[in-house]
């Protein structure tokens, strides 16, 4: 697919929103993962509520995830398409 659902903070200190974003192509040294499970941790709501990093918006949250590698970026040799991560 070319689109994915993402949880974002659209502007500083705004409530969470679910929206669509383009599925990125993995850059060198990165992999693209089909995420099958995504979790929020305490840092996520603190970012939303307090904006400690003065982030650029919209800011995508949900950094704890598990899934399957679907595409490799250039130079990736420690993982393979189909690996569970």
DSSP file (Angstrom, degrees, kcal/mol; ACC not computed):
  #  RESIDUE AA STRUCTURE BP1 BP2  ACC     N-H-->O    O-->H-N    N-H-->O    O-->H-N    TCO  KAPPA ALPHA  PHI   PSI    X-CA   Y-CA   Z-CA
    1    1 A X              0   0    0      0, 0.0    22,-0.0     0, 0.0     3,-0.0   0.000 360.0 360.0 360.0 155.1    0.0    0.0    0.0
    2    2 A X        +     0   0    0     20,-0.1    21,-2.3     2,-0.0     2,-0.3   0.581 360.0  52.7 -97.6 -12.5    1.1    3.6   -0.5
    3    3 A X  E     -A   22   0A   0     19,-0.3     2,-0.3    17,-0.0    19,-0.2  -0.886  60.5-174.8-123.9 154.9   -0.8    5.0    2.5
    4    4 A X  E     -A   21   0A   0     17,-2.4    17,-2.3    -2,-0.3     2,-0.4  -0.968  29.3-110.4-141.9 156.8   -0.8    4.1    6.2
    5    5 A X  E     -A   20   0A   0     -2,-0.3     2,-0.3    15,-0.2    15,-0.2  -0.743  39.7-176.0 -87.5 138.6   -2.7    5.2    9.3
    6    6 A X  E     -A   19   0A   0     13,-2.9    13,-2.5    -2,-0.4     2,-0.6  -0.971  27.8-128.8-135.8 149.7   -0.6    7.1   11.8
    7    7 A X  E     +AB  18  61A   0     54,-0.5    54,-2.8    -2,-0.3     2,-0.3  -0.881  42.4 174.8 -95.0 122.4   -1.2    8.5   15.3
    8    8 A X  E     -AB  17  60A   0      9,-3.1     9,-2.3    -2,-0.6     2,-0.6  -0.883  43.0-137.8-128.7 157.6   -0.1   12.1   15.3
    9    9 A X  E     -AB  16  59A   0     50,-2.2    50,-2.2    -2,-0.3    49,-0.5  -0.976  28.3-161.7-102.7 109.4    0.1   15.2   17.4
   10   10 A X        +     0   0    0     -2,-0.6     2,-0.3     5,-0.6    -1,-0.1   0.850  66.2   0.1 -69.2 -35.1   -1.0   17.7   14.7
   11   11 A X  S >  S-     0   0    0      4,-0.2     3,-2.2    46,-0.1    -1,-0.1  -0.924 104.1 -57.4-144.6 167.0    0.3   20.9   16.4
   12   12 A X  T 3  S-     0   0    0     -2,-0.3     3,-0.1     1,-0.3    36,-0.1  -0.218 120.3  -5.1 -52.4 128.9    2.0   21.6   19.7
   13   13 A X  T 3  S+     0   0    0     34,-0.3    -1,-0.3    35,-0.3     2,-0.1   0.556  98.4 140.0  64.9  12.7    0.0   20.4   22.7
   14   14 A X    <   -     0   0    0     -3,-2.2    -1,-0.2     1,-0.1     3,-0.1  -0.440  59.7 -92.7 -80.5 158.6   -3.0   19.3   20.5
   15   15 A X        -     0   0    0      1,-0.1    -5,-0.6    -2,-0.1    -4,-0.2  -0.287  52.3 -87.1 -64.3 155.8   -4.9   16.1   21.2
   16   16 A X  E     -A    9   0A   0     -7,-0.1     2,-0.3    -6,-0.1    -7,-0.2  -0.289  47.5-169.3 -58.7 148.3   -3.9   12.9   19.4
   17   17 A X  E     -A    8   0A   0     -9,-2.3    -9,-3.1    -3,-0.1     2,-0.5  -0.987  19.8-136.1-137.4 148.8   -5.4   12.3   15.9
   18   18 A X  E     +A    7   0A   0     -2,-0.3     2,-0.2   -11,-0.2   -11,-0.2  -0.932  42.1 149.9-102.5 127.6   -5.4    9.3   13.6
   19   19 A X  E     -A    6   0A   0    -13,-2.5   -13,-2.9    -2,-0.5     2,-0.3  -0.783  43.2 -93.8-142.3-176.6   -4.7   10.3   10.0
   20   20 A X  E     +A    5   0A   0    -15,-0.2     2,-0.3    -2,-0.2   -15,-0.2  -0.830  35.9 175.2-108.1 148.4   -3.1    8.9    6.9
   21   21 A X  E     -A    4   0A   0    -17,-2.3   -17,-2.4    -2,-0.3     2,-0.1  -0.962  38.1 -89.5-143.2 159.4    0.5    9.4    5.7
   22   22 A X  E     -A    3   0A   0     -2,-0.3     2,-0.6   -19,-0.2   -19,-0.3  -0.410  41.1-115.5 -66.4 145.2    2.5    8.1    2.8
   23   23 A X        -     0   0    0    -21,-2.3    -1,-0.1    -2,-0.1     2,-0.1  -0.751  39.4-132.6 -78.7 121.8    4.4    4.8    3.4
   24   24 A X        -     0   0    0     -2,-0.6     2,-0.4     1,-0.1    -1,-0.0  -0.343   6.0-121.8 -76.8 157.8    8.1    5.8    3.2
   25   25 A X        -     0   0    0     -2,-0.1     2,-0.2     1,-0.0    -1,-0.1  -0.813  40.3-104.5 -90.5 138.4   10.8    4.0    1.2
   26   26 A X        -     0   0    0     -2,-0.4    48,-0.3     4,-0.1     3,-0.1  -0.447  33.7-141.5 -69.1 132.8   13.6    2.9    3.5
   27   27 A X    >   -     0   0    0     -2,-0.2     3,-2.3     1,-0.2    46,-0.2  -0.294  46.5 -57.4 -80.2 172.7   16.7    5.0    3.2
   28   28 A X  T 3  S+     0   0    0      1,-0.3    -1,-0.2    45,-0.2    47,-0.2  -0.263 128.7  15.9 -53.4 132.1   20.2    3.5    3.3
   29   29 A X  T 3  S+     0   0    0     45,-2.1    -1,-0.3     1,-0.3     2,-0.2   0.420 111.1  96.5  83.7  -1.4   20.8    1.5    6.6
   30   30 A X    <   -     0   0    0     -3,-2.3    43,-2.5    44,-0.1     2,-0.3  -0.721  57.4-147.0-116.9 166.5   17.0    1.4    7.4
   31   31 A X  E     -C   72   0B   0     -2,-0.2     2,-0.5    41,-0.2    41,-0.2  -0.930  15.3-127.4-128.6 155.8   14.3   -1.2    6.9
   32   32 A X  E     -C   71   0B   0     39,-2.9    38,-3.0    -2,-0.3    39,-1.4  -0.914  28.6-163.5-102.4 129.0   10.5   -0.9    6.2
   33   33 A X  E     -C   69   0B   0     -2,-0.5     2,-1.0    36,-0.2    36,-0.2  -0.937  21.9-137.3-117.6 131.4    8.4   -2.9    8.6
   34   34 A X  E     -C   68   0B   0     34,-3.1    34,-1.8    -2,-0.4     2,-0.4  -0.789  34.9-140.5 -80.8 106.0    4.8   -3.9    8.3
   35   35 A X  E     +C   67   0B   0     -2,-1.0    32,-0.3    32,-0.2     3,-0.1  -0.567  30.0 174.8 -78.7 124.9    3.8   -3.1   11.8
   36   36 A X  E    S+     0   0B   0     30,-2.7     2,-0.3    -2,-0.4    31,-0.2   0.602  73.6  23.5-101.8 -17.5    1.4   -5.7   13.3
   37   37 A X  E     -C   66   0B   0     29,-1.7    29,-2.3     2,-0.0     2,-0.4  -0.955  64.8-177.8-150.8 129.8    1.4   -4.2   16.8
   38   38 A X  E     -C   65   0B   0     -2,-0.3     2,-0.3    27,-0.2    27,-0.2  -0.994   7.5-168.9-130.9 135.6    2.1   -0.7   18.0
   39   39 A X  E     -C   64   0B   0     25,-3.3    25,-1.1    -2,-0.4     2,-0.4  -0.879  16.4-135.0-123.4 156.1    2.1    0.5   21.5
   40   40 A X        -     0   0    0     -2,-0.3     2,-0.2    22,-0.1    -2,-0.0  -0.867  21.4-165.4-103.5 142.8    2.3    3.8   23.3
   41   41 A X    >>  -     0   0    0     -2,-0.4     3,-1.3     1,-0.0     4,-1.0  -0.703  41.5 -89.0-118.5 175.6    4.6    4.3   26.2
   42   42 A X  H 3> S+     0   0    0      1,-0.3     4,-1.7    -2,-0.2     5,-0.2   0.803 123.1  62.2 -57.4 -29.5    4.7    7.1   28.9
   43   43 A X  H 3> S+     0   0    0      1,-0.2     4,-2.4     2,-0.2    -1,-0.3   0.871  97.2  59.4 -63.7 -34.5    7.0    9.2   26.7
   44   44 A X  H <> S+     0   0    0     -3,-1.3     4,-2.1     1,-0.2    -1,-0.2   0.940 108.3  41.0 -62.6 -48.8    4.4    9.4   24.0
   45   45 A X  H  X S+     0   0    0     -4,-1.0     4,-2.8     1,-0.2    -1,-0.2   0.834 113.4  55.3 -70.9 -28.1    1.8   11.1   26.1
   46   46 A X  H  X>S+     0   0    0     -4,-1.7     4,-2.7     2,-0.2     5,-0.5   0.893 107.4  49.6 -68.8 -37.6    4.4   13.3   27.7
   47   47 A X  H  X5S+     0   0    0     -4,-2.4     4,-1.7     3,-0.2   -34,-0.3   0.932 114.8  45.4 -61.9 -44.9    5.5   14.5   24.2
   48   48 A X  H  <5S+     0   0    0     -4,-2.1   -35,-0.3    -5,-0.2    -2,-0.2   0.916 120.7  37.7 -64.6 -43.9    1.9   15.2   23.4
   49   49 A X  H  <5S+     0   0    0     -4,-2.8    -2,-0.2    -5,-0.1    -1,-0.2   0.819 131.8  21.5 -82.9 -30.9    1.1   17.0   26.6
   50   50 A X  H  <5S-     0   0    0     -4,-2.7    -3,-0.2    -5,-0.2    -2,-0.2   0.591  80.4-142.5-116.9 -13.2    4.3   18.9   27.3
   51   51 A X    ><< +     0   0    0     -4,-1.7     3,-1.0    -5,-0.5    -4,-0.2   0.927  30.3 173.0  50.0  54.4    6.1   19.3   23.9
   52   52 A X  T 3  S+     0   0    0     -6,-0.3    -1,-0.1     1,-0.2    -5,-0.1   0.748  72.9  42.9 -68.4 -22.7    9.6   18.8   25.6
   53   53 A X  T 3  S-     0   0    0     -6,-0.1    -1,-0.2     3,-0.0    -2,-0.1   0.462 102.0-125.2-101.1  -1.8   11.5   18.6   22.3
   54   54 A X    <   -     0   0    0     -3,-1.0    -2,-0.1    -7,-0.1    -3,-0.0   0.969  46.5-159.7  51.6  55.1    9.7   21.5   20.6
   55   55 A X        -     0   0    0     -8,-0.1     2,-0.4     1,-0.1   -43,-0.1  -0.037  18.8-104.9 -65.7 162.1    9.1   19.0   17.8
   56   56 A X        -     0   0    0      2,-0.1     2,-0.3   -45,-0.1    -1,-0.1  -0.732  58.1 -89.7 -84.7 141.0    8.2   19.7   14.2
   57   57 A X  S    S+     0   0    0     -2,-0.4     2,-0.1     2,-0.1   -47,-0.1  -0.834 103.4  41.0-117.3 149.8    4.5   19.0   13.5
   58   58 A X  S    S-     0   0    0    -49,-0.5     2,-0.5    -2,-0.3   -48,-0.2   0.493  81.2-164.4 -70.0 148.4    2.7   16.9   12.7
   59   59 A X  E     -B    9   0A   0    -50,-2.2   -50,-2.2    -2,-0.1     2,-0.4  -0.932   9.9-141.5-111.7 121.1    4.6   14.6   15.0
   60   60 A X  E     -B    8   0A   0     -2,-0.5   -52,-0.2   -52,-0.2     2,-0.2  -0.683  22.1-168.1 -86.3 131.6    4.1   10.8   14.5
   61   61 A X  E     +B    7   0A   0    -54,-2.8   -54,-0.5    -2,-0.4   -21,-0.1  -0.662  45.0  86.0-114.0 170.5    4.0    8.8   17.8
   62   62 A X        +     0   0    0     -2,-0.2   -22,-0.1   -56,-0.1    -1,-0.1   0.831  35.5 169.1 103.2  69.6    4.1    5.1   18.6
   63   63 A X        +     0   0    0    -24,-0.1     2,-0.7   -25,-0.1   -23,-0.1   0.530  56.2  81.9 -92.2  -7.0    7.7    4.0   18.8
   64   64 A X  E     +C   39   0B   0    -25,-1.1   -25,-3.3     2,-0.0     2,-0.3  -0.881  64.3 147.2-100.9 114.0    7.2    0.6   20.3
   65   65 A X  E     -C   38   0B   0     -2,-0.7     2,-0.3   -27,-0.2   -27,-0.2  -0.961  34.4-159.3-147.0 158.9    6.3   -1.8   17.5
   66   66 A X  E     +C   37   0B   0    -29,-2.3   -30,-2.7    -2,-0.3   -29,-1.7  -0.994  36.8 109.7-137.4 142.9    6.5   -5.4   16.3
   67   67 A X  E     -C   35   0B   0     -2,-0.3    18,-2.9   -32,-0.3     2,-0.4  -0.915  58.1 -59.2-177.7-155.1    6.1   -6.6   12.7
   68   68 A X  E     -CD  34  84B   0    -34,-1.8   -34,-3.1    -2,-0.3     2,-0.3  -0.954  42.4-116.0-123.6 133.9    7.7   -8.1    9.6
   69   69 A X  E     +C   33   0B   0     14,-2.8    13,-2.9    -2,-0.4   -36,-0.2  -0.520  36.7 169.1 -66.7 126.6   10.5   -6.6    7.5
   70   70 A X  E     +     0   0B   0    -38,-3.0     2,-0.3     1,-0.4   -37,-0.2   0.578  62.1  18.5-115.6 -17.0    9.0   -5.9    4.0
   71   71 A X  E     -C   32   0B   0    -39,-1.4   -39,-2.9     9,-0.1     2,-0.4  -0.975  64.3-142.8-157.1 142.2   11.8   -3.9    2.4
   72   72 A X  E     -C   31   0B   0     -2,-0.3   -41,-0.2   -41,-0.2     2,-0.2  -0.857  14.0-137.1-107.5 139.7   15.5   -3.3    2.9
   73   73 A X    >   -     0   0    0    -43,-2.5     3,-1.7    -2,-0.4   -45,-0.2  -0.468  49.1 -69.3 -81.7 164.8   17.4    0.0    2.5
   74   74 A X  T 3  S+     0   0    0    -48,-0.3   -45,-2.1     1,-0.2    -1,-0.2  -0.267 119.5  18.4 -56.5 134.3   20.8    0.0    0.8
   75   75 A X  T 3  S+     0   0    0      1,-0.3     2,-0.6   -47,-0.2    -1,-0.2   0.381  82.9 136.4  88.0  -3.7   23.5   -1.6    2.9
   76   76 A X    <   +     0   0    0     -3,-1.7    -1,-0.3   -46,-0.2   -46,-0.1  -0.674   9.5 148.9 -80.8 121.5   21.3   -3.6    5.3
   77   77 A X        +     0   0    0     -2,-0.6    -1,-0.2    -3,-0.1    -3,-0.0   0.466  56.3  72.3-127.7  -8.4   22.7   -7.1    5.7
   78   78 A X  S    S+     0   0    0      2,-0.0     2,-0.3     0, 0.0    -2,-0.1   0.572 101.5  41.9 -88.1  -8.9   21.7   -8.0    9.3
   79   79 A X        -     0   0    0      4,-0.0     2,-0.3     3,-0.0    -7,-0.0  -0.896  67.5-154.0-132.1 162.7   18.0   -8.5    8.4
   80   80 A X    >   -     0   0    0     -2,-0.3     3,-2.3    -9,-0.0   -11,-0.3  -0.953  37.0 -86.3-134.3 154.9   16.1  -10.1    5.6
   81   81 A X  T 3  S+     0   0    0     -2,-0.3   -11,-0.2     1,-0.3     3,-0.1  -0.395 118.1  31.9 -56.1 132.7   12.6   -9.5    4.1
   82   82 A X  T 3  S+     0   0    0    -13,-2.9    -1,-0.3     1,-0.4   -12,-0.1   0.181  85.1 136.2  99.6 -15.2   10.2  -11.7    6.1
   83   83 A X    <   -     0   0    0     -3,-2.3   -14,-2.8   -14,-0.1     2,-0.5  -0.404  54.6-128.1 -64.3 140.0   12.2  -11.4    9.4
   84   84 A X  B      D   68   0B   0    -16,-0.2   -16,-0.2     1,-0.1    -1,-0.1  -0.787 360.0 360.0 -87.9 129.0   10.0  -10.8   12.4
   85   85 A X              0   0    0    -18,-2.9   -17,-0.2    -2,-0.5    -1,-0.1   0.335 360.0 360.0-133.3 360.0   11.2   -7.8   14.4
